[in-house]
Amino acid sequence: MQGDHVLNGPEAIIDMDSFDWSTGHRKYLTDPWQGLVLKRDMNAVLENLMVALKDELKFCFDTRFGTNTKEWTELDVYETMQIVIAQGSSRFTVGLPLCKLPNSRNIL
């Protein structure tokens, strides 16, 4: 077994991602300030975000999987879940109405 001075996970990631070069300083990865900011700022809005996510996921699942409980519909689950995840996460990055993807199965 090797010690941290030989095998250090965080140092390996910093080196592999060229973090010093791409961000200007390693402190942006090693300093815990991001977690504190998230804890402080995200907790204040988390309930509203979850309501929006629930709304978006309901729309995604109803649109992609359908709501017909009487007949089977064939679909590619992997492709469908890629769309659902993309649409759900885009609700927070671009918002309404841009997060609504077309109802086409050939968008990927």
Secondary structure, DSSP 8 states (H G I E B T S, - for coil): ---TTT--HHHHHHHHTTHHHHHS-THHHHSTHHHHHHHHHHHHHHHHHHHHHHHHHHHHHHHHH-S-SSS-----HHHHHHHHHHHHHHHHHT-TTTT---S-TT--
